Amino acid sequence: QRVLFAEVAFRNSTSGPLQCRHDQWIVFDREGYTYEALRDFDSPPIYRDQDKRYLGMTRVITPRMQLRGWLGYIIPATAQLDCLQAAGGAPVRTVEFRIWSKGDAGASLV
C-alpha cells in the first residue's frame, strides 16, 4: 500500500454560504475503482506522521472566506491511478485532475 496526499482549497466567491466536504474529492484508478479520503480520527498517524492538517469532514464557509487542508488516501501498491475528481454544487459539477506516476512516459507528477 501507499499513501497519496492531496492539498485542497476552497474559496467562497459567492454571495451565500458554501458547504465543503471531504467526500467531494475521490481518487479513481484506471480500472474504475475509487478511493475515499481517510478521516484523521480513523487514521491519525497518516496525517500526524507527515505533518498534514486534515481538511475536515464538513465545513461551511461564508462569502470571502477560504478553507485549506490535506486529504490522505490509502492506495493499493498495484493500482494505477487515473484522476482525482472534485464534485459539488447544484446542479452538480465536476473537475478532474489527472494523476501520473514517475514511470509514465512524457508525464510528470501532479
C-alpha positions as CSV (number, residue, x, y, z in Angstrom):
1,Q,0.0,0.0,0.0
2,R,1.0,3.6,-0.5
3,V,-0.4,6.9,0.7
4,L,-1.5,9.7,-1.7
5,F,-1.9,13.2,-0.3
6,A,-3.9,16.0,-1.9
7,E,-3.8,19.5,-0.6
8,V,-7.2,21.0,-1.4
9,A,-8.6,24.5,-1.0
10,F,-11.9,26.2,-1.2
11,R,-12.5,29.9,-1.7
12,N,-16.1,31.2,-1.4
13,S,-16.6,33.8,-4.1
14,T,-20.4,33.5,-3.9
15,S,-22.8,35.7,-2.0
16,G,-24.0,32.9,0.2
17,P,-22.5,30.1,2.4
18,L,-20.6,27.3,0.8
19,Q,-20.5,23.7,2.1
20,C,-17.2,21.9,1.8
21,R,-16.9,18.2,2.4
22,H,-14.0,15.7,2.3
23,D,-16.1,13.2,0.3
24,Q,-16.3,15.7,-2.6
25,W,-12.8,14.5,-3.5
26,I,-12.5,11.0,-4.9
27,V,-9.5,9.2,-6.4
28,F,-10.1,6.9,-9.4
29,D,-7.8,4.2,-10.7
30,R,-7.5,3.1,-14.3
31,E,-9.7,0.0,-13.6
32,G,-12.5,2.2,-12.3
33,Y,-12.1,1.6,-8.6
34,T,-12.5,4.6,-6.3
35,Y,-10.7,5.6,-3.0
36,E,-12.1,7.9,-0.4
37,A,-10.0,10.2,1.8
38,L,-9.2,8.9,5.3
39,R,-10.6,10.8,8.2
40,D,-7.9,12.0,10.7
41,F,-9.7,10.3,13.6
42,D,-9.8,7.0,11.8
43,S,-6.1,7.0,10.8
44,P,-4.3,9.7,13.0
45,P,-0.8,8.5,12.1
46,I,-1.4,9.0,8.3
47,Y,-1.7,12.8,8.9
48,R,0.4,13.3,12.0
49,D,3.5,11.4,10.7
50,Q,3.5,13.6,7.6
51,D,2.7,16.8,9.5
52,K,-0.5,17.3,7.4
53,R,-3.6,19.1,8.6
54,Y,-6.8,17.2,7.7
55,L,-9.4,19.2,5.7
56,G,-12.3,18.1,7.9
57,M,-15.5,16.2,7.2
58,T,-17.9,19.0,6.5
59,R,-17.4,22.7,6.8
60,V,-19.5,25.8,5.9
61,I,-17.6,28.9,4.8
62,T,-19.2,32.3,4.4
63,P,-18.6,34.7,1.5
64,R,-14.9,35.7,1.0
65,M,-13.7,33.0,3.4
66,Q,-11.3,30.2,2.4
67,L,-10.5,26.7,3.6
68,R,-7.4,24.7,3.1
69,G,-6.3,21.2,4.2
70,W,-5.0,17.8,3.2
71,L,-6.7,14.6,2.3
72,G,-4.9,11.3,2.5
73,Y,-5.8,8.2,0.5
74,I,-4.6,4.6,1.0
75,I,-3.9,3.2,-2.4
76,P,-3.0,-0.5,-3.2
77,A,0.6,-0.8,-4.4
78,T,-0.6,-2.3,-7.7
79,A,-3.3,0.3,-8.5
80,Q,-2.6,2.6,-11.5
81,L,-4.1,6.0,-10.6
82,D,-6.1,7.9,-13.1
83,C,-7.5,11.1,-11.6
84,L,-8.6,13.0,-8.5
85,Q,-12.2,14.2,-9.0
86,A,-13.9,17.0,-7.1
87,A,-17.7,17.3,-7.3
88,G,-20.2,19.6,-5.8
89,G,-22.8,22.3,-6.3
90,A,-26.4,22.3,-7.6
91,P,-26.6,21.2,-10.3
92,V,-23.5,19.0,-9.6
93,R,-20.4,20.0,-11.4
94,T,-17.1,18.1,-11.5
95,V,-13.5,18.8,-12.2
96,E,-10.9,16.1,-12.8
97,F,-7.1,16.3,-12.1
98,R,-5.1,13.7,-13.9
99,I,-2.6,11.8,-11.8
100,W,0.6,10.4,-13.4
101,S,3.3,8.3,-11.9
102,K,7.0,8.9,-12.5
103,G,7.1,5.8,-14.8
104,D,4.6,7.2,-17.3
105,A,6.4,8.4,-20.5
106,G,6.2,12.1,-21.0
107,A,4.2,12.8,-17.9
108,S,5.0,14.4,-14.6
109,L,3.6,14.1,-11.1
110,V,0.6,16.3,-10.3
